Amino acid sequence: MSPKQIWCNESQERYVLAIAPERLDEFRAFCERERCPFSVVGVAIEDDQLIVHDTEFDNDPVNMSLSVFARQAAQDDAQT
């Protein structure tokens, strides 16, 4: 699967968490205690943009406005 396909896969997007940087050590300790692996895959920015950067290929397979992303999610919800 391409990075974009992985990011947009429904099973993947359910498991994305936003953790405040100052609480990352606390979250890490919790995960270690529960033997639950995790990865930091990005940071939140002020812009109205969802950017997924692939360091292996040095590109942005996902670079879209959050309003488009939210609109698509609302349409998907309406269809279910």
N, C-alpha and C positions, 0 to 999 in steps of 0.2 A: 504494500500500500504506500502511496505517496504521503508525505507529511501533511498535505492538505486533507487527504482522505481520512487519515488517522485523527486529525483534529476535529473534523466534522462528523465523525462516526458517533452515533447516539450513545453507544456504550462508553465511549471515552468522556464525552462532555458531562456526564453525570458525576464524574469523580474529580472535577476541578474545584479546588478550594482556594479562597483568598485568605492569606495569613499575613497579618501586619508584620513588617520586618522586625520590629522590636519584640515580637512574640515567637519568632522562628525557633529560637533555642528551646523554648517551652514545648512547642509543637514537636520538635525533633526528639526531645526526651520522652514525650508521650508515645510517639511512634516506636522508639526503641523499646520502651517498656512493653508495648503491645506486639512487638515483632512485626511491625507493619511498614514495609518499605515505602518511601516517597521520594519524589524529585521536585526540585524547584525548577520550573520551566519558563518562568518569566516574571515580569514586574508590571504593576499597574501604572499607567501614566495618565496625565490630565486630558490628553487629546481624545476626541470622539472617534477612535480608531482601534481596531483589533488587528494587531500585527503579530504573526508567528514567524520568528526568525529561525532558520535552519542553519546551525553553525557548521554542519558537515558540508553542505553545499553552498554556504554563504549567500543565501537568498531568503526571500520572504514569501513562502508558499501561500500564506494567508495575509492579506492586507486589505481590509475592508472597513467601511464605516460601521460603527456600532448601531446606528439607526437602521441600516440595511439588515444587519444581523438580528436585531430585535424584531423588526417587521417580519422577517422570515420565520422566526420562532413563533410569533403570534399567529401567522397563517397556518403553521404546522399544528398548533394547538386547536385552532378552529376546525381543522379537518378531522381531528380525532374524536 
